[in-house]
């Protein structure tokens, strides 16, 4: 009986609320329509600046009034208008169902600026949205995520005690970051595993080092790029000059688990291996989105034989570089199919310090291949994962073998020519 009384009271409240809304709506419309010239001017101004019809704006007003009137905690814990507006914008942006078109608050923008500077507290991995899931794109080399054994395409389903289903990648990032030396537990779903995998990680100050290189045996140079940050092109050029000075006759360029980064840096690095020519093109709805990017001949360093390593953790700028080198017959692609994140995002700053990242175009390789949601398939597919022990790294060993073949081919041809003469 008590429950039925509550339901009747609830119905009456909703009826009174609906009646009040109708009366208020009628009064508002009558007021607008009968205020004469001044009212007409106000209506005109509203139509000029409003992104929605008056009916749609009225729906928002109704929703806000209902919550503020009836929600049990609304009076005790009022919500600032800025937060309400940001929530409305976030919901609107998400309606396009593009995981890379996203709203960011002023606080989020500041956090992302810190990350671009190269140091922050967290676990050290790129994550992204795909098909309603939050996936690991790639763990950073030497990071807590890599040391714990997280892999590309692991689906994050739980953070701490909270189920992450329905969260977007930005919400997951927010939960994973924190003060150094604090711990966080995550559960992931991995293809081929029946049970969820549990990982207990300790956050660290993530210092991003984007370039690593060394000489391998048989005069083969090894250059690993973990991402494309502001100084990666300069560091990569210095590394490449050093490898050549040490006598490198071939090169393995390792882009595995490289989640991408700055497009201009990627194009600059391509110029080290391509004597000019197209690197990548973009295609979008507006004319400014349709561009082509070319390697700078002044950056050209070497034509030594190359293999480029990719895997399911290679995304965005790393796919662009690998695609250009393969399309231009500059390097053989070895490894596993890449992630398939081939779209261009531009940040549009809003007047209150917040912003919207908008996907304005999709990348295509010099031959016209679209990367987004497709990825790159290597000419030579090899199963496996990066391993610090190079002997156990099957993908790297195959790449070395392919480079050796390229080195030996010209030598064999020259030897045959001498014999004939």
N, C-alpha and C positions, 0 to 999 in steps of 0.2 A: 504493500500500500504506500509506503514511504517513497519507494522508487517511482511509482506511478504519479504521485503528487509532484515529484521533481520534474518528471517529463512534461506534465501539464504546465508547470510553471515555466519551463524552458520554452515550450511552444508559445505561451502567451508573451514572453519576453521577445521572442523572435518576431511575433506578429506585430507587437507594439513597435519594435525596431524597424520592421519593414514599412509600417504605416508612417512612422516618423520620417523615414527616408523618402517615401513618396511625396509627403507634404513638403519636405525641404527641397526636393528636386523640382516640384511644381513651382514653389516660391522662387527658386533660383531662376528657372526658365522665364517665369513671368517678369521677374525683375530685369532680366537681360533684355527681354523683348519690349519692355515698356519704359525704359529709362531714356528714351529719346536719342538725340544725336550723340550725347556723351556715351550712352550705353552701346550704341552702334559702333562707336570708335573703340570702346573697350573690347567688344566682341571681335572686331577686325584685328586688333593687336593680338588677342589671344590666338586667333587662327594663324596669324603670321608666325608667332614664335613657338606654338605648341606642336610637338611631333605627333600628337594624337587628336582624334575628334573630341568634341566636348562630351559626348556620351562615354567614350573610353576613360577620359579623365574623371568623369563622375563615378565610374566603377571603382577607380582607385580611391576616391574620396570616401565612397561608401565602405569599402573594405577597411580603410584606416579608422573610420568612425566606429564601426562595429567592434573591431579589436580593442580600441581604446575604451569603449563603453562596457564591454562584457567580459573581456579576457580577465581571469581571476587575479593576475599579478600586474595588470597594466598600470594601475594607479600607483602602486608601490614602486614599480621599476619601469619608469617611462623610458622610451627609446628615442635617442636623438634623431632629428629629422635627417641629418647627413647619413646616418646608418640606414634609415629607411630608403632614402634615395639610392644609395649604393646597392642595397639589396635588390631594388627594383631594376636598376641598370644591369646588374649581374644576371638576374633572371631573364631579362630581355635578350642579352647577348647569348646566353646559353640556348635560347630558342632556335638558333641557327644550327645547332648540333655539330659545330666545328670545334673539336677539342683545342685547337690552337688559336681560335678567336676568343679572347677572354678579357674580362674586366679586372683591373688591379687597383686596389686602394692606394692612397698616398704611402701608407706604411709598407705595403707590399713592394711598391716601386723602389723604396729606399733599400729594402732587403735585397732586391735583385741588382741594384747598383753595387752593393757590397760584394755580391757574388762575382760580378764582372770585374771587380778590382782584383780578384784572385784569391781571396781568403774568407772563410766563413766557418761556422761551427755546424757539424752535421755528420752524415754517414758517407758522403762522397759517391753519389750515383745520380745519373740522369733517369728521370721517370717520365712517362707520358701516358696519354689516354688513347685507347683504341677499342672500338666496339663496346663501349660502356665499362671497360676494365682499365684499371691503373696498372701499367706494366713497367718493369725495370727495362729501360732502354740499354743502359750500360753502366757497370760499376767503374769508378775511376781507379787507375792503377795505383796500388799501394794504399788505398782507402780502407776504412773499416768494412765497407760493403764488399770489396773484393776479397779481403782477408777472410771474411766470414763465409764466402762461397756463394754469394748471390750471383745470378746469371741473367743475361738478357732474356727478355720475354717471361721472367718470373712475374706472376700476378700477385700484387699485394692485396690480401683479403682481410688482414687484421693488424692493427697497430695498438700495442699495449692490450688493454681489455676491451677495446672498441672495434666492432666489425666495420671495415672500411668499404663495404659494398654500397654503392651509390655516391661515394665521395668522388670528387675530381682530383686530378693530380696536384693541383695547388693546395688543396686541403691536406693531402697526404704529406706534401713537402713541409707544410707548416707543422705537422705533428712530429715529423722525423727530426727536424732541426731543434737545437737546444744548446745548453751550455756544455762546453767540453768536459769530458770525464763523467757525464751522466749517461745512464743506460736507457735503452729502449728495446722492446721485444716486438718483432714482426713475424707474421705468418704468411707464407706465400704458397701459391698453387703452381706446381711445375709440371710441364707436359711429361708424361711417362711415369709420374709418381702418383700412387693411389691416395696417400695421405698428405695433409698439409705439412709443409716444412717449417720448423720453428727456428728463428735466428735471434740470438741475444747479442746486441751490439753496443759498443760504448762510443759515444760521440767524440769526435776529435776536431781540432781546428784544421780545416781542410785547406792546405796550401797547394794551390794548383800549379803543377809543373807540366807544361804541355808538350815538351820535346825531350826525347831521350835517344841517344845514338851510340853506336859502337861498331868496331870492325869485327866481322865474323871470319871464319877460316876461308881460305881460297879467294882472298881479295874481294869478298862480298861485304858491302856496307849495309848496315841496318839502321833505319830511321823510323822511330815510332812517334806518331803524333796522337796525343790523347784528347785534344780538343783544339778549337781555333779561337784563341783569345787575342787580345790586342797586340801582344809582342811575339806571337807564335811564328809569324812569317820571318821576322828578324832572327829569331833563335834558330829556326829551321835552316835559314840560309847560312848562318855561321856553322851549324852542324854539318851541312852538306859540303861546305868548303873544306872543313877539317877532314871529312871522310875522303874527299878527292886527294887532299894533300898526303893522306896516309896510303894512297895507292889503290883506292877502290876502283874495280873494273866493272862492278855490277852493284845493284841496289835492291834491297827489299824495303818497300815503304809499307809500314804496318799501320792500318787505320781501323783495326778491330777495336770494338768497344769505344769508338770515338763518336760521341753524341752530337758533334757538330759545333756550331759557333758562328763567328762573323764571316759573312760572305766575302767581303773585300780581302780579308786575310787569306781565305781559301784560294781566291783568284790570284793573289800575289804569289802564293806557293806554287801554283800550277805553272807560273811563268819560269820557275827554275828548271822545269823539265820540258816545256813546250815552247818552241820557237815562234811565239805569236799564235794567232788563230783563236777560234772560239773555245771558251771553256764551258759556258752554260747560258741558257736563255730562260727568260721568264715570260709567262703568258697569263694575263689577267683581263678583267672587264674594262678597265680604263687604260687610256693610251700610255700613261706614265708607268703602268705595270708591265708593259711589253718592252723588255730590254734584252740586250745581248751583252755578255761580258767576255772580254778578250784578254789573253795572256800578254803581258808586257815583254816584248823581245829584249828589253834592256836588263831584265832579271834573269835571262837564260844562263844556265850554268853548265849543263852536261847532257850528253846523249847516250850515256852508258846504259846497257840493258837493265830493265826493271821488271819487278813483279810487285803488285799491290795487293795487300791482304785485307779482306773485309769479312765481316760476319754479321749476325743478326743484331749486334750492338752498334753497327756502323749506321749513322743517320745524318740527314741534312747535309751540312757542308762536306762531311767525309764522303758521302755518296756522290756529291758533285765532283769532287776531285778524282775519285776512283773512276767515275763514269767518263770524265773528260780524257783521262789517261788511256782508258780502254778504247773509247770511241776513236781516238786519234792514233790508235795502234802504237802507243808509246809504252804501254806496259800490259802484261798479262795479268788478269784478275784471278786470284786464288782465294778459296775459303768457302764461306756459306752465304746464302742470300741475305742482303742487307735489310734494315728495318723498314724502309719505305716512307721516310718523312721528307718529302720533297716539296715543301711549300714555303712561301715568303710571308713573313709577318712584319708589319710596320706598327710602331707605337704611335698612337694619336693621344697627345696629352690633353686632358680636360682642365677646365679653369680652376678646379679646387685642388689640383695636385694629383688627382687620380688619373687613370689612363685606360685605353683600350688597345690591346694588341689585336690587329685584324689581319687575317689571311687575305692578301691582295693578289696573289698570283701563285702559279705552280712552276717548278723548275722542269726543264727538259735538257737532256744531254745534247752535245753537238749533232748527233745523228737523229735527234727528235724523240728519243725515248723519254716517257714521263716516269718520274721516280715516285711520286706521291701515291701511297697505298699500294704500290707495286714492288718497289725495291729493285735492286740490281742482282742479277744471277751471275755468279762468276763463270768464266770460261772453263775453269777447273775447280770442281766442287770437292771439298775435302772436309770430312767431319772432324770435330775436335774443338778444343778451347785453348786460349792462350796459356802458355806455361812458362814460368820463369826458368825452368830447365829446358833449354832449347832443344836438347836431344829428344825430349818427350813431346815437343810441340809439333804434331804431325803436319799442321797447316804451314808452319814456318819452314819445316824441312822440305815440303813440296815446293814452296816458293823459291827456296834456295836452289833446288834442283832445276827449276825452270829458268832461273837466271843463268846458271852454269851452261845450260844448253844454248842460250842466246850468245854467251861469250864464246863458246867453242865453235859455233856455226861460222862466224866470219873468219876465225883462225883456220878452220878446216878448208874453207873456200880459198883462202889465200895460199894455203899449202898445196892444194890441188892445182892452182894456177901456176905456181912455181914449177911443179912437176911437169906440167904440160909445156912450159916454155923451156 
